[in-house]
Amino acid sequence: MQLAGWRHIYSGKVRDLYTPADGSDAHLLVVASNRVSAFDHVLEPPIPGKGALLTALSNWWFARIDLPNHLVDDRAAAPEVPAEVADRAMLTRRLEMHPIECVVRGALTGSGYAEYERTGAVCGIELPAGLRDGDLLDTPIYTPAYKAPLGEHDENITFARSVELVGEDVATALRDASLRLFTAARDLAATRGVVLADTKFEFGRDPLTGELVLADEVLTSDSSRYWDASAYHDTALPRQDRLASFDKQIVRNWLSEHWDRTGEPPALPERIVAQTYERYRELYVRLTGGEPPYAPVAV
Ligand SMILES: N#Cc1c(N)ncnc1-c1cnn(CCN2CCOCC2)c1
């Protein structure tokens, strides 16, 4: 997408990165698309309103986290944010990013559970035997990953390896901040009937002050696993229903019934698109207590 005053430099599955077209290097623009991904595929069509809703959720969390973050408050000294993306863009300070995905797990699932099944540990942290997919852990664990080159999968690493990569002081600061932020967010989400199972933070170093700064998006359902607490604790439900991703399970269930996982996935029908937006909206309302800033035109 062309944006006046900005040059596109990177596209992830669901977000795009821009640098100022005038060559200045103090800022970046992170634009959340309406794209949705599942099973490592970007799906069609986009979910109208998703980018704006998740940007608002990330901003809501940033405002409640007592750490410096990369959002630009004083926009007078920064390039203008184009109106067409204003509701789904973050104008940020450019940081020296640490090459670590700071993953914190309060429950054992996904790649962490797969590693546990193979080794009995996750990122070098030994866990009790007999844990099952989705089990809550007694205490959250920090399971960092080394940020692989663009397009490759990140590599789970031990804390000791993170020390080799970024030094003892930074590695310790990343771990301690990530565990503290996760625990606070998990406890807040629990009061809203939502289980925060895991999340991923990214941090950078401010080149001017040297301080540790929270970057990227925070605690969205693209960077985190959120489950409905009543379903999670209903042990009569099948496990897949207890661990249903708050926002993507509708898409995953439909794809499981309409796609054999070969070739490109089929386009989502309008009703699935509408139902999926409603799940994003429900998560936003449950967590924040307010309505998201944007509702797609009723189809
Ligand atoms: N945020 C931020 C940020 C910053 N404030 N300063 C310098 N670099 C970055 C940056 C560059 N890449 N990533 C990885 C995550 N990306 C986020 C956007 O969308 C694509 C993926 C972070």
The ligand as an SDF file (V2000), in Angstrom:
LIG
                    3D

 22 24  0  0  0  0  0  0  0  0999 V2000
    7.8810   -2.0110   16.4440 N   0  0  0  0  0  0  0  0  0  0  0  0
    8.9140   -1.5860   16.1650 C   0  0  0  0  0  0  0  0  0  0  0  0
   10.1960   -1.0770   15.7800 C   0  0  0  0  0  0  0  0  0  0  0  0
   10.6610    0.1700   16.2800 C   0  0  0  0  0  0  0  0  0  0  0  0
    9.8840    0.9470   17.1090 N   0  0  0  0  0  0  0  0  0  0  0  0
   11.8970    0.6150   15.9220 N   0  0  0  0  0  0  0  0  0  0  0  0
   12.6670   -0.1180   15.0840 C   0  0  0  0  0  0  0  0  0  0  0  0
   12.2660   -1.2910   14.5800 N   0  0  0  0  0  0  0  0  0  0  0  0
   11.0580   -1.8040   14.9100 C   0  0  0  0  0  0  0  0  0  0  0  0
   10.6870   -3.1120   14.3500 C   0  0  0  0  0  0  0  0  0  0  0  0
   11.0430   -3.5710   13.0850 C   0  0  0  0  0  0  0  0  0  0  0  0
   10.5660   -4.8380   12.9260 N   0  0  0  0  0  0  0  0  0  0  0  0
   10.0010   -5.1920   14.0700 N   0  0  0  0  0  0  0  0  0  0  0  0
    9.4730   -6.5690   14.2290 C   0  0  0  0  0  0  0  0  0  0  0  0
    8.0080   -6.6530   14.2330 C   0  0  0  0  0  0  0  0  0  0  0  0
    7.4120   -5.9620   13.0890 N   0  0  0  0  0  0  0  0  0  0  0  0
    6.5780   -4.9160   13.6040 C   0  0  0  0  0  0  0  0  0  0  0  0
    5.8350   -4.2330   12.4820 C   0  0  0  0  0  0  0  0  0  0  0  0
    5.2030   -5.1350   11.5920 O   0  0  0  0  0  0  0  0  0  0  0  0
    6.0380   -6.1080   11.0460 C   0  0  0  0  0  0  0  0  0  0  0  0
    6.7840   -6.8680   12.1290 C   0  0  0  0  0  0  0  0  0  0  0  0
   10.0260   -4.1580   14.9610 C   0  0  0  0  0  0  0  0  0  0  0  0
  1  2  3  0
  2  3  1  0
  3  4  1  0
  3  9  2  0
  4  5  1  0
  4  6  2  0
  6  7  1  0
  7  8  2  0
  8  9  1  0
  9 10  1  0
 10 11  1  0
 10 22  2  0
 11 12  2  0
 12 13  1  0
 13 14  1  0
 13 22  1  0
 14 15  1  0
 15 16  1  0
 16 17  1  0
 16 21  1  0
 17 18  1  0
 18 19  1  0
 19 20  1  0
 20 21  1  0
M  END
$$$$
